[in-house]
């Protein structure tokens, strides 16, 4: 079994990537016994998850996917922000005994490009994640720059996938818009008119440097179709990411990348 660690910014990324994985032959694992023994070490051992006793910490439990035909298993870890990617990775690698890393093939870091093209975004991620230190317990900044982590028993690859297409500036929301346009284009257009008509006093935190307007638009469409559900739920349950939408420009890029990991 070849194993992969995916690091994503938040729950929306998890929902979209998980949905695409389900369309290319992966099954989301819902029972502990279905997960490989070494990956089970990534499950929290207690609740509350932290010594401080916080009860409102979420997204701690990773999601697991397996493709038996391809003999591949993926764990998706939500970093809760792009500046936490490598701290989360270090903690994950700490969970394994050395022998448990034998099946690890690759780490893939997913992030929005925002206003930067992919190469510049990766440089920014490295600056921000290594701002206070040059190395973690299991790897250094240089290791990530060289795209290899030496786990003693083997070396594993490190890759980045920068939304929307691993090349240009943009965000995950551009993939979501493609899916909505494929199935619910009329609703999307009417929603955009409504969102644009909202008084400016409600838009003070919206600008081109963040995705607040896009998240609002997608949230309205999603809650019309699936009332009172969070974005991660309606994204996971929607038809926007399916075999019928896999040829849309940005969605196709993600499909092809995940098929060929």
C-alpha positions, 0 to 999 in steps of 0.5 A: 500500500502506497501512502500519502499525506495531504495538508490542506488549509481548511474544511472547504479544501478537504470537502472538494479534494475528498469529493474529487477523490471519491469520483476517481475510485477512492473510498472515504474510510469511516471505521477505524479498522479500515485504516492502516495501523500506522495511519491510526496513530494520527487519530486523537487519543483523547478528548479534549484534544489539547492539554488546555481543555478547549472543547471548541477545537474542531478539524482535529480528526484527519480524513482517510481515503483508500483506493484498493484497486490502485493500492493507495491510501491518503490521509488529509490533515486540515492545517487550519491556515496556510502558515501551519502546514509544516508544523502539522506535518512535523506532528504527523511524522512524530506520530510514527515509529520509524518502521511505520514510515516505510509505506509513505510515498509523498507529502502534498501541500495544498494552498490557494495562490491568492494574488501570486502565481504558483512559484511565488506562492510556494516561496511565500509559504516557505517564508511564513512557515519557517519565519521563526525557525529553519528546521522542525524535528523531522525536516528542515526548510532546505529539505522542503525546498529540495522537495525531499524529506529523509526519514532515515528508513527512506526518503519521501517526496514533497509536492505543492498544489497551488489553486486554482491550477498549480500555475496561475494566481487564484483560489479554490473558489474558482473550481467551485464556481466552475462546478456551480456554472456546470449545474446551477448557472442561472442560480449563480447569476441571480445570487451574484446580482443579490450579493452585489446589491448588498449595502457596502456597510456589510462589505467592509472586510471584502477586497481583492486580497481575500475571498470573502465575496466569493465565499459569501456568493457560494454560501448563498447558492449552497444554502438555497440548494441545501438549507442550513448546511455548512459549506463543507457539508454542501460541497461534499454532497453537491453534484458540482464535483462529479464525473460530468464536471471533470472536464471543466478547466480548473477541475480537470487540472485537479482531477488529472493531478490526483489521478497521477499522484 
